[in-house]
């Protein structure tokens, strides 16, 4: 319960600092400016980490599932060749090509 009260006070403090940012006295404005820089850096790092983990986990699991599903298809017998035999051409076939 104490933690929720502290968090609520912090949220209210940040909201008030946002609203009256240009009228804050110098020590508080410096601290608030540092806080905003720190939160921006922290947000950039955390979003990079979270998105990287989600990318690797999401597509990694997807790739593993696809490999498991398509694995039995690899062992089906394929024909020896796809080559189609063509009858040899003769000299007479070149006389009337069109």
C-alpha positions in Angstrom: 0.0 0.0 0.0 2.9 2.3 0.8 4.4 1.6 -2.6 1.2 2.7 -4.4 1.1 5.9 -2.4 4.7 6.7 -3.3 4.1 5.9 -6.9 1.0 8.1 -7.0 3.0 11.0 -5.4 5.7 10.6 -8.0 3.2 10.6 -10.9 1.5 13.7 -9.5 4.9 15.4 -9.1 5.9 14.6 -12.7 2.6 15.9 -14.0 2.9 19.1 -12.0 6.5 19.5 -13.3 5.3 19.0 -16.8 2.6 21.6 -16.5 4.7 24.3 -14.8 8.1 23.4 -16.4 9.0 27.0 -17.4 8.1 28.4 -13.9 10.1 25.9 -11.8 12.9 27.4 -9.6 16.5 26.7 -10.8 17.4 23.7 -8.6 14.2 21.9 -9.4 14.4 22.7 -13.1 17.9 21.4 -13.3 16.9 18.1 -11.6 13.9 17.9 -13.8 15.9 18.5 -17.0 18.4 15.8 -15.9 15.5 13.5 -15.1 14.0 14.0 -18.6 17.4 13.3 -20.3 17.9 10.2 -18.2 14.3 8.9 -18.9 14.9 9.5 -22.7 18.2 7.5 -22.6 16.6 4.8 -20.5 13.6 4.6 -22.8 15.8 4.3 -25.8 17.9 1.5 -24.3 14.9 -0.4 -22.9 12.9 -0.2 -26.2 16.0 -1.4 -28.1 16.4 -4.3 -25.7 12.7 -5.2 -25.5 12.2 -5.0 -29.3 15.4 -7.1 -29.9 14.2 -9.8 -27.4 10.7 -9.8 -28.9 12.2 -10.0 -32.5 14.5 -12.9 -31.6 11.9 -14.8 -29.5 9.0 -14.1 -31.9 10.7 -15.0 -35.1 12.8 -17.6 -33.5 9.8 -19.6 -32.3 8.1 -19.1 -35.6 11.1 -20.4 -37.5 11.4 -23.4 -35.2 7.7 -24.3 -35.7 8.0 -23.9 -39.5 11.1 -26.2 -39.5 9.3 -28.8 -37.4 6.3 -28.7 -39.7 8.3 -28.9 -42.9 10.8 -31.4 -41.7 8.9 -34.6 -42.8 8.5 -33.1 -46.3 12.2 -33.2 -46.9 12.3 -37.0 -47.0 9.7 -37.6 -49.6 11.1 -39.3 -52.7 11.7 -37.0 -55.6 12.0 -38.0 -59.2 15.5 -38.8 -60.5 15.3 -36.0 -63.0 13.0 -33.3 -64.3 14.5 -33.5 -67.8 12.0 -33.9 -70.6 13.5 -35.6 -73.7 13.1 -33.7 -76.9 13.1 -35.3 -80.3 16.2 -34.3 -82.3 15.7 -31.6 -85.0 16.3 -32.3 -88.6 17.3 -30.0 -91.5 13.8 -30.1 -93.0 12.3 -28.6 -89.8 14.4 -25.5 -90.4 12.9 -24.7 -93.9 9.4 -23.7 -92.6 10.0 -22.4 -89.2 7.0 -20.1 -89.0 
